[in-house]
Amino acid sequence: MAGRRFTILMADDDADDRMFVREAFAGKPVEVKFVGDGLELLDYLRCQGKYKENRNGHPRPDLILLDLNMPRMGGKEALAAIQADPRLRSIPVIILTTSREECDVHQCYALGANTYIVKPLSFDNLVETMNSLHIYWTDVARLPVHAIPPDCA
């Protein structure tokens, strides 16, 4: 990831949660983009709707933070759509939600989530969680390049 900003796309309808995540990544080489629900997330990822005209202004994310409870299309439905699309399924999806329900955890992993995180209650714990997430996904994990190499197709 050296030499370029890490791009995170967060799908969450809660303005406070978006603000807290933005603040948690302040000062890091991270660009955080936001969408308000699963339908807007898919439009962003597929360069459709309002994201069709300016593709360069809407970079493919390195990581998706996905809330479960959103209007129009929730996180589970969006996750299923991402995993069903061969062009998108290599993007790591981190569930970041208030739900502690075991059923939600199992369903999200079965649908292909890479990690399930219950939103921390305090801002300090959120910053700590986002720091750990950033370190893992930028320094520890190896992510695929955005274009699929010809010999892998």
N, C-alpha and C positions, 0 to 999 in steps of 0.2 A: 504494500500500500504506500510505500515511500514515494514522495514526489507528487502526490495528488491528494485532494480532499476525499475523505470517506463520506459517502452520501447515504443518509438514512431517510426513509420515507415512513412517516407515522400516520396511521389511519385511526383517528379518534375524534369523536364529536364534542368532547369536553374541552372548552377553551382553556380552563385552568391547567388541565393535564398537559396540554400542548405547550403552554407557557413554562410550566415547571421543567419539562423535558428540554425545551430550548435553553433555559437557564442552566440546567445540569450539564449541557455540552458547551457552554460558553467558554471560550478560550482554547478549545480543542480544535484540531484540524478536521472538523466534522461539519458538513452542511446538512441541516435537518429541514426536510420539506414536509408539508402537512396536507392531508386531505380529511374530509369530514365523515366519510362513510365508505362502505365496501364498493359501491358503484363508482364513486369518484376515484377510489384506489385503482380499480380496473381500467378506468378511462386514462388515468395517468400512465399506468404501466403499458397500455396498448397504444398510447399516443392518439387517443380518440377524444371526441367532444371538445371541450375548451382547451385540451392539451394537444390538439392536432396541429395547430399552426406553428407553435414555437417549440419544436422538439429539443433544440439545444438548451433552452431554458428549463427543461424538465429532464435532467439526466436520469438514466437508469439507476435505481438505488443499489447500493451494496448490501443493504439490509432493510427489512420491513419490520416496523413495530406495529402490531395489530391489536386493537381493542376488540372485544367480542360483542359488546352491546352498543350498536349504533343504529341510527334510523336507516330506512330504505334497504340496506343490505348489511347484515351483521358480519362479524369476523369469521365465523365458521363457513359461511357461504362464500365469502371472498377467498378464504384459504383454499377451499375446494376448487374454486375457479382457477386460482394461481397454479395449483398442483396439476390441474387438468391441461394446462397450456405448456407445451414443451419449451416455448421461448421464455417462460417465466419461472418454471419450477426450480431452477438452480439458484434463485434468489433466496437466501435464508429468511425465514419468517419467525419472528419472536412474538409470541402472544404476550401482551402487556395489558392486564385486565384486573378488575377488582374481584372477579369470581374465584372463590376457593373451592368450588364444587368439583368433586372427584370425577363426575361425569363429564364436565367440561374439559378437564385435564386429559382424560382418556380419549375423548372425541377429537381434541385438537392434535394430539400426537398421532392418532389413527389417520387424520386428514393430511399429515405431513409437516406439522409444525416442528421447528428445530429446537425451540425452547419455550417453556411456559413460565411466565413470571407474574406473580401477584403484585399489583402496584403497592409499593411501600407507602405507609401512612404518613411519614414525615418527609420533608424536603431533604433533610440531610441523608436519610436512608435512600431516597431516590437518587441523589447525586452519587452516593457510594455504589448503588446498583448500576447506574449508567456508566460510571468509571470502569467497573468490572466488565461490563458488556463491551465497552470500547476497547479495552485492553485485549480481551479474548478475541474479538472479531477482527482486530487490526494487527495484533502482534502474535497471537498464538495460532489461530485457525488460518488455513489457506483457502481462500475463496477462488472459485473459477473465474477466468477472464470472461468478459461479457459476450464475446463472440465464441461460438463453439469451434474448436480447431477442426479442420477438414477431416483429419483421420479419426475423429471421435463421432462424427455424425452417423 
